[in-house]
């Protein structure tokens, strides 16, 4: 029997904005361990991310310098896509269900260390995104953008549209990217049929790698053999290229977050895959 072992390590890197001397991407954590999907909370003052330091993908946090590391879950599972609540007291994330056939949305409450699964009849859920008040989580399901409540009341379908990544702009506004559809979109939660396009589909083609600030949006784009890090300014609606890197640098399944205190972007670097071809000999194999 011949088979292969597949390994891929992701790393978190930062890019400093506003430097007089143009910079590059620098590792946030110097380690041979896989780290990915960062999200920063100004209220908590920490970055949450997924790390395989223990041999499993678990939820960890660090300070903005990638120091003072703390492990928060020991699920021995494949957790993914952590997101801070608006007040920095909770973390929403995705993890496999009990049968490892689908996934569920889990909430980690940092005040008491409890982990609970939100009530849902869906088999699979997309990346979680908190509402403005921090009382519910949005995620894409087979029915579209669905709102899941922390009190475990029945979920509510907001829109039949899919959502890759979303950020609450206000109590009634959700900015989101879509699966398989380019462009950045804004939905009115009070009147969900009102959906407007913020950034053209010709410009914005980053389903996962983008981050929203009060003044604009940072996002990744691909062009030929290179990737670019761009900034869209909301007031002028102008796009400014900030950084150019090789095409395979930024993970297509990663995430991006902005840290205002240090004026940095933190993102997931794509690790080069490693495959070992192995020949297995056994007396039962003839």
C-alpha positions as CSV (number, residue, x, y, z in Angstrom):
1,X,0.0,0.0,0.0
2,X,1.3,3.4,-1.0
3,X,-0.2,6.5,0.7
4,X,0.8,10.0,1.5
5,X,0.8,12.1,4.6
6,X,-0.3,15.7,4.1
7,X,0.8,18.6,6.3
8,X,0.3,22.3,5.9
9,X,1.4,25.0,8.3
10,X,-0.2,28.4,8.4
11,X,1.4,31.4,10.1
12,X,0.1,34.8,11.3
13,X,1.9,37.8,10.0
14,X,1.5,41.6,10.4
15,X,1.9,44.5,8.1
16,X,2.6,48.0,9.6
17,X,0.5,50.8,8.1
18,X,1.7,54.4,7.7
19,X,5.4,53.7,8.0
20,X,7.7,56.2,6.3
21,X,9.8,53.4,5.0
22,X,7.7,50.8,3.1
23,X,7.7,47.5,4.9
24,X,6.8,43.9,4.3
25,X,5.0,41.1,6.1
26,X,6.6,40.0,9.4
27,X,5.8,36.9,11.5
28,X,3.7,37.7,14.6
29,X,4.7,34.4,16.2
30,X,8.0,32.7,15.6
31,X,7.1,29.0,15.7
32,X,7.0,25.8,13.7
33,X,3.3,25.5,14.8
34,X,0.4,26.4,12.6
35,X,-1.4,29.6,13.6
36,X,-4.3,31.1,11.7
37,X,-7.6,33.1,11.6
38,X,-6.7,36.0,13.8
39,X,-9.3,38.5,15.1
40,X,-8.6,41.4,17.4
41,X,-10.8,42.9,20.2
42,X,-10.0,46.5,21.3
43,X,-12.1,45.8,24.4
44,X,-10.2,42.7,25.4
45,X,-6.9,44.1,24.1
46,X,-6.0,40.6,22.7
47,X,-5.9,38.6,19.4
48,X,-7.9,35.4,19.3
49,X,-6.7,32.7,16.8
50,X,-6.5,29.0,16.1
51,X,-3.3,27.2,17.0
52,X,-2.2,23.6,16.6
53,X,0.4,23.8,19.4
54,X,-1.1,20.9,21.3
55,X,-1.5,18.7,18.2
56,X,-5.2,19.8,17.8
57,X,-6.7,23.0,16.5
58,X,-7.7,25.0,19.6
59,X,-8.6,28.5,20.6
60,X,-5.8,30.7,21.8
61,X,-5.2,34.4,22.5
62,X,-2.2,36.7,22.7
63,X,-1.5,40.3,23.2
64,X,-1.0,42.5,20.1
65,X,2.7,41.6,20.0
66,X,2.0,37.9,19.8
67,X,3.1,37.5,23.4
68,X,1.4,36.4,26.7
69,X,-0.2,33.4,25.0
70,X,-3.2,31.6,26.6
71,X,-5.0,28.5,25.6
72,X,-8.8,28.6,26.0
73,X,-10.1,25.3,24.7
74,X,-9.1,21.7,25.1
75,X,-11.7,20.1,22.7
76,X,-9.1,18.0,20.8
77,X,-11.0,18.9,17.7
78,X,-10.8,21.1,14.6
79,X,-12.0,24.5,15.9
80,X,-12.1,27.3,13.3
81,X,-12.9,31.0,12.7
82,X,-13.0,32.5,16.2
83,X,-14.6,36.0,16.5
84,X,-14.7,38.3,19.5
85,X,-18.0,39.6,20.8
86,X,-18.4,43.4,20.7
87,X,-17.6,43.7,24.5
88,X,-14.7,41.3,24.4
89,X,-16.2,38.9,26.9
90,X,-17.1,36.0,24.5
91,X,-15.7,34.2,21.5
92,X,-17.8,32.5,18.9
93,X,-16.3,29.7,16.8
94,X,-17.1,26.7,14.7
95,X,-16.3,23.1,15.7
96,X,-17.4,19.6,14.5
97,X,-20.6,18.2,15.9
98,X,-20.7,15.1,18.1
99,X,-20.7,12.8,15.1
100,X,-18.1,14.6,13.1
101,X,-20.6,14.8,10.3
102,X,-21.2,18.6,10.3
103,X,-20.4,21.6,12.5
104,X,-22.0,23.8,15.2
105,X,-21.5,27.3,16.5
106,X,-20.0,27.4,19.9
107,X,-19.7,30.3,22.4
108,X,-16.8,30.5,24.8
109,X,-17.7,32.8,27.8
110,X,-14.4,34.1,29.2
111,X,-16.0,35.2,32.4
112,X,-16.7,31.7,33.5
113,X,-14.8,29.6,30.9
114,X,-18.0,27.8,29.9
115,X,-18.5,26.6,26.3
116,X,-22.0,26.2,24.9
117,X,-23.4,25.3,21.5
118,X,-26.1,27.5,20.0
119,X,-29.4,25.9,19.2
120,X,-29.6,24.9,15.5
121,X,-31.2,22.4,13.3
122,X,-28.7,23.0,10.5
123,X,-26.0,20.5,9.5
124,X,-23.3,23.1,8.6
125,X,-22.7,26.7,9.5
126,X,-20.4,29.3,7.9
127,X,-18.1,31.7,9.7
128,X,-19.7,33.3,12.7
129,X,-20.2,37.1,12.9
130,X,-21.7,38.9,15.9
131,X,-24.5,41.3,15.8
132,X,-24.0,44.9,17.0
133,X,-25.4,44.3,20.4
134,X,-23.5,41.1,21.1
135,X,-26.7,39.1,21.7
136,X,-26.7,37.0,18.6
137,X,-24.4,35.5,15.9
138,X,-24.9,35.5,12.1
139,X,-23.8,32.6,10.0
140,X,-24.5,31.3,6.6
141,X,-26.6,28.1,6.4
142,X,-28.4,26.2,3.6
143,X,-31.2,28.8,4.0
144,X,-29.0,31.8,3.7
145,X,-27.8,34.4,6.3
146,X,-29.2,33.1,9.6
147,X,-29.3,34.7,13.1
148,X,-28.6,32.5,16.1
149,X,-29.4,33.8,19.6
150,X,-27.5,33.4,22.8
151,X,-30.7,32.5,24.7
152,X,-31.1,29.5,22.4
153,X,-34.4,30.7,21.0
154,X,-35.2,29.5,17.5
155,X,-32.8,30.8,14.8
156,X,-34.2,33.3,12.2
157,X,-33.3,33.4,8.5
158,X,-32.4,37.0,7.7
159,X,-31.8,36.7,3.9
160,X,-31.6,33.9,1.3
161,X,-28.2,35.3,0.3
162,X,-25.1,33.5,1.5
163,X,-22.4,35.1,3.6
164,X,-18.7,34.3,3.6
165,X,-17.5,36.9,6.2
166,X,-19.6,39.6,7.9
167,X,-19.1,42.6,10.1
168,X,-21.9,44.5,11.9
169,X,-21.6,48.2,11.0
170,X,-24.5,49.3,13.3
171,X,-27.5,47.8,14.9
172,X,-29.3,47.6,11.6
173,X,-26.4,47.3,9.1
174,X,-24.4,44.2,8.2
175,X,-21.5,44.4,5.8
176,X,-20.7,41.0,4.2
177,X,-19.0,39.2,1.4
178,X,-20.7,36.3,-0.4
179,X,-19.8,32.8,-1.5
180,X,-19.2,32.6,-5.2
181,X,-20.2,36.2,-5.8
182,X,-17.7,39.0,-6.0
183,X,-18.2,42.4,-4.5
184,X,-18.8,43.7,-0.9
185,X,-22.4,44.1,0.2
186,X,-24.5,45.9,2.8
187,X,-27.8,44.6,4.1
188,X,-30.4,46.5,6.1
189,X,-31.3,44.2,8.9
190,X,-34.5,46.1,9.6
191,X,-35.5,45.6,5.9
192,X,-33.5,42.6,4.7
193,X,-34.7,43.0,1.1
194,X,-32.6,46.2,0.9
195,X,-29.1,45.0,-0.2
196,X,-26.6,47.5,-1.7
197,X,-23.2,46.9,-3.2
198,X,-20.4,48.9,-1.4
199,X,-17.4,47.8,-3.6
200,X,-17.7,46.7,-7.2
201,X,-17.3,43.1,-8.1
202,X,-14.6,44.1,-10.5
203,X,-12.5,45.4,-7.6
204,X,-13.4,43.3,-4.6
205,X,-12.9,39.5,-5.1
206,X,-11.8,38.6,-1.6
207,X,-14.4,36.4,-0.1
208,X,-12.6,35.8,3.2
209,X,-9.5,38.1,3.5
210,X,-10.8,41.5,4.4
211,X,-11.3,43.7,7.5
212,X,-13.6,46.6,8.1
213,X,-12.7,49.8,10.1
214,X,-14.7,52.9,10.8
215,X,-13.3,54.6,7.7
216,X,-12.8,51.9,5.2
217,X,-12.0,48.3,4.2
218,X,-8.7,46.5,3.9
219,X,-8.8,43.5,1.5
220,X,-6.7,41.1,-0.6
221,X,-6.8,40.9,-4.4
222,X,-5.0,38.6,-6.8
223,X,-3.6,39.6,-10.2
224,X,-1.6,37.2,-12.3
225,X,1.3,35.9,-10.2
226,X,0.9,38.3,-7.4
227,X,-1.4,39.3,-4.5
228,X,-2.1,42.8,-3.3
229,X,-3.2,44.3,-0.1
230,X,-5.5,47.2,-0.7
231,X,-7.5,49.8,1.2
232,X,-10.9,51.1,0.2
233,X,-11.7,54.5,1.7
234,X,-15.4,54.8,2.4
235,X,-15.6,58.6,2.0
236,X,-13.9,58.8,-1.4
237,X,-14.6,55.2,-2.5
238,X,-11.1,55.1,-3.8
239,X,-8.9,52.0,-3.7
240,X,-5.2,52.3,-2.8
241,X,-2.7,49.4,-3.2
242,X,-0.6,49.0,0.0
243,X,1.5,45.9,-0.6
244,X,2.4,43.4,-3.3
245,X,3.4,39.8,-2.5
246,X,3.7,36.5,-4.4
247,X,0.4,35.0,-5.3
248,X,0.7,32.1,-2.8
249,X,1.4,34.3,0.2
250,X,-2.0,35.0,1.7
251,X,-4.3,32.1,2.5
252,X,-7.6,32.0,0.6
253,X,-9.2,30.5,3.7
254,X,-7.5,32.8,6.2
255,X,-8.8,36.0,7.8
256,X,-7.6,39.6,8.4
257,X,-7.9,41.9,11.4
258,X,-6.9,45.5,12.1
259,X,-5.2,46.6,15.3
260,X,-5.7,50.4,15.8
261,X,-3.4,50.7,18.7
262,X,-0.4,49.6,16.6
263,X,-1.9,50.6,13.2
264,X,-1.2,47.1,12.0
265,X,-3.0,44.5,9.9
266,X,-2.7,40.9,11.1
267,X,-3.4,38.1,8.6
268,X,-2.9,34.4,7.8
269,X,0.1,33.4,5.6
270,X,-0.5,30.4,3.5
271,X,1.9,27.5,4.3
272,X,3.5,25.5,1.6
273,X,2.0,21.9,1.7
274,X,4.3,19.0,2.5
275,X,3.5,15.5,1.3
276,X,5.4,12.4,2.3
277,X,4.9,9.3,0.1
278,X,5.0,6.2,2.2
279,X,5.1,2.5,1.3
280,X,3.4,0.3,3.8
281,X,4.3,-3.4,3.9
282,X,2.2,-5.9,5.9
283,X,1.8,-9.6,5.8
284,X,-2.0,-9.2,5.3
285,X,-1.3,-7.1,2.1
286,X,-0.7,-9.4,-0.8
